[in-house]
Structures are given as structure tokens and as C-alpha cells.
């Protein structure tokens, strides 16, 4: 199964279990037959009026519960690292740590996403790095606009559940040409953000990353577009994870799904944080 989500875009991501080293003859609806000493598809025969044997769930397969648990674990690491950063990092270092950490986090995402196999240490490293970045950003915003961090956290949770509800109950999907447009837009968004950052070092401000009530139309466009793209990416994450589970992807792929959700949720949080700052004095 292929997904256009850049974080979950490995060609072999969420490959069916019978292509990942499971026993010969194993299928998604296979039953273990002790008399034949192996796996056999379909229901076992009901001889002598016995009840059919219950299916044996193959160990090491990706499940929704695994993805949820691993996502919660990564988010806890992010929150813990952010909390330590907010407590220990002095105000003078917030901006440089946030900028440098953001660049390191982007590189880490690219490295982890490009690997053929899931790199759990790389994912944990990303969670720690991103936690430091989020801690620096959050402390800076909280210093300027007290109470805004809690509002952004609640807004992110509400937005995530709204997107999940749209996916689950309204059938919202981002597939085909629309998914390609979303991916191209995300790449363009990243490139413009990096260009804006480079120009800031030379004293040129395009207004792309401006925060606070003085934000102009470009800043509103950037933050609003960021929320829309993050929501679309979240829909793509849900779709990719669900199809991976349905196809019997190996358990290790649950880390890839959790990684994708974590990256998207953090991006959603940062854009909501910016939008809230536009309304603060």
C-alpha cells in the first residue's frame, strides 16, 4: 500500500504481513491447523458437530491500539522535553534554540522518513528534539501572551478530534490527485519558510512568520494554510494507518504510523499557537 504522506511515504511502508517474513502460507484470515502443522486459509472443518476453532491472531502485526499507544508515548516524550525546556531555558536563548532546533527536527524527519526500515531510536530522537523546540516556542509565546499555550493545546486537541470525526463518520479522505496537491503544497510551504528564515538573517522580513496582533495578510495566509495542510495530512495519516492494519502490516510499522501522527499534531499545534497570537494584545 502506497501513501502520499511525506512522513509515511516509503514505497514499502505498511507492506502486507506475508511479504515481511511470516510463515509460508500465512494469510490475513489464516487459521493454524495443528494436524497439518501449519497455517491454512479459511475456516477449519467442523467435524463431529464441534465448534470451529477460533482464529489465531498472528503475533507481530500492526494494530490500531499499537499505533495509539506509541503515539501517546511519543507525545509524552515531547511534552516532557518541552516542560524541562520551559523550566530551564533562559529567555535570552529561546529564539536561537527554537530556530536551530527546528532545522535539526526537519533534518531528523527527513532521515527517519527516508529509511527503508523503521528507526525507533531516530523516532525517539525526533521526539526529544521536537520537545525542546516546542518548549522554546511555547515559553516565548507564553512570555508574550500569558495563557496562550493552554488555549493552543486545547485547540489542537479539539481540531484533531474534529478531523478524526470527519474521517470516521463523514468519510473525509485525501486521496489521488488531491493528495498530490497537498504534498506539493506542504513541500512548497517548507521551502518558503526556509527562504523566509534565511532572509531574516539579512534583515529582510517577508511577514511569513510574523506573530502577534501586528501580523499582516501574509502571516494570516501562512498560519491558515498551515492549519489546513496539517488537517489534510492528519486525514492522510488516518487513512494510511487504517489500510496498513487492514493489510496486515508488521508490528514495527506501528512506529511509522505513530511518527507520522506526532509530526502532524505538532505542526498543527504550532500553527494554532500563531493564529491565537494574532488576537492577543
HELIX and SHEET records of a PDB file:
HELIX    1   1 UNK A    6  UNK A    8  5                                   3    
HELIX    2   2 UNK A   17  UNK A   19  5                                   3    
HELIX    3   3 UNK A   47  UNK A   49  5                                   3    
HELIX    4   4 UNK A   64  UNK A   88  1                                  25    
HELIX    5   5 UNK A   91  UNK A   93  5                                   3    
HELIX    6   6 UNK A   94  UNK A  114  1                                  21    
HELIX    7   7 UNK A  120  UNK A  144  1                                  25    
HELIX    8   8 UNK A  148  UNK A  169  1                                  22    
HELIX    9   9 UNK A  176  UNK A  200  1                                  25    
HELIX   10  10 UNK A  217  UNK A  246  1                                  30    
HELIX   11  11 UNK A  253  UNK A  278  1                                  26    
SHEET    1   A 2 UNK A  30  UNK A  33  0                                        
SHEET    2   A 2 UNK A  38  UNK A  41 -1                                        
END                                                                             
